[in-house]
Structure formats: C-alpha cells, structure tokens
Amino acid sequence: MASESGMLSTISPLPEAAYRRLLSLTAQLVTALPTAAGTNPKAYRMPHPAAGTVGVDTASGRTMIDGAVLARWGELGTGRRAELAGRTGYAGVEQVRGELESLLGWAGLAYY
C-alpha cells in the first residue's frame, strides 16, 4: 500500500496466537518507549480527521498491529525487554526476537 504522503506499508495475515501476543507487546511498548516531542503515543499516529477515511477496511473490529512500534523493541534495555516478554506471553526475549525477525524481516540485523 502507498499513502498520499508517500509512505509504503504492508498488510499481512498473522496466526491468531502471534496476533494476540504482538498486540499485547505493542500496547506495552507504546507506554514503555519515549514519544517524539512528548506527543500522545497513539494520537500523533492517527490520521487527521480532514483526511477522510483510511484505506483499510476495519469493519472486522480487529486492531492492526503497528510494525513501526514493534521495530523500536531494540531501544529497550535488556531487563525491560525480558520483563515485557514475560508479560506478553513469550517464553523469553529470544522468542520475541525470532518472531520480530520473521515478521519485520530482520534476519540480517543481529546486533541487538
């Protein structure tokens, strides 16, 4: 998908278990990570009301998982990553890392 601003994005299906864990992880990351210029962590990513509707049909009632938030996983310290992994239903940090590698295509980024 391409937006009017030129941003490219992808929508891909997830297994139900992965969806629930990643949704929980996203919610935890939104509150754990500092925001840009002290903005509201959810409101600054929402489209402007004058822009009209978003091009994604959300009639199913499902929330989309934001890959940009998940990509910031590496910004957390080691202890905080372990804490969030345990809270969101993962066996450990390695399991989160593996799931993010497969979802976000991080196979070549082993520095974190």
N, C-alpha and C positions, 0 to 999 in steps of 0.2 A: 504494500500500500504506500502511496505517497500523499502527503498532505499539501495544503496550499502554501505552507511555509517552506516546503522542500524537504521535510523530514521523511525518511523512509522507515517503515515498520513492517513487522511480520506478525501474522496471527497463526499460531499453530496449536493443534489439539494436544492435550495432556491427559495421561491416565488420571482417574479420579483421586487416587491416593497422593500422587505427586501434586495435583492441583491443590488439594487441601493443605498439604504441608507448605507449599510455596506461597500460598495465600496467607497463611499464618506467619511465615517468615517475612513476607513483605510488610505486613502490619507491624511486626516487631521492629523491622529496620526503619520504617518511617518515623517511629518515635525515638529510636536509638541514635540515628545519624543527625548531625547538624544540618540545618537547611540553608539554602542560599539567601544571604542578606536577611536572615531572621524571618523569612516568609512562612506562612501557614503551610505545613508539609503536604497537604492534599490540595488546597485551594489554588496554589500557584501553578499546578499541573493541569487544572481543569480548563476546558475551552471557554473563551469569552462568550457570554450569552448572546451577543450580537452576531457571533459567527454562525449561528444556526445549529443544526444537529450534527453530531459526529457521524462519520460514515460507517459506523459499526452497529449492527442490529443487536441491541442488548435486551430484546424482548424476552429472552430466556430467563432473565433475572440473575444471570451469572456475572460475577465481577471478573474483569480482565486483570491478569497479573502483569505488573509493570516490570519489564526487564531492566529498565534503567535504574530502578531502585535495587533490584537484585544484583546488578553489576557493581554496586557500591559495597558489597559484602566484605571485600578486602580492606576497606577503610577501618573496620573494627579491629580492636586489639584481640589477641589470642584468647584471653579469658572471656571476653564478651562474646566472641564467636562461639565458644564452647557452651556458654550459658544459653544463647539464643538457639543453638542447635538442639539442645536438650528440651527447651521449652516448646519447640515447634514439632516435636515428634521424630527427630532424626536420631540415629544411634550415635552420631558424633560428627565432628567437623569434616572428616573425610567423606562421609556420605553426602553432606551438603555440597562440598566441593565437587564431587562426582556428578551430582545432579545438575549443578550450575554449568559444569563443563559441557555436559550433553545438551543442555537447553540453550546456552548462550554461545556455544562454540568456542570455549576457552581451552581447547586441548593443548595448544601451544604455549599457554600462559601459566607456567608452573612456579612463578616467583612468589606467590602468596601463601 
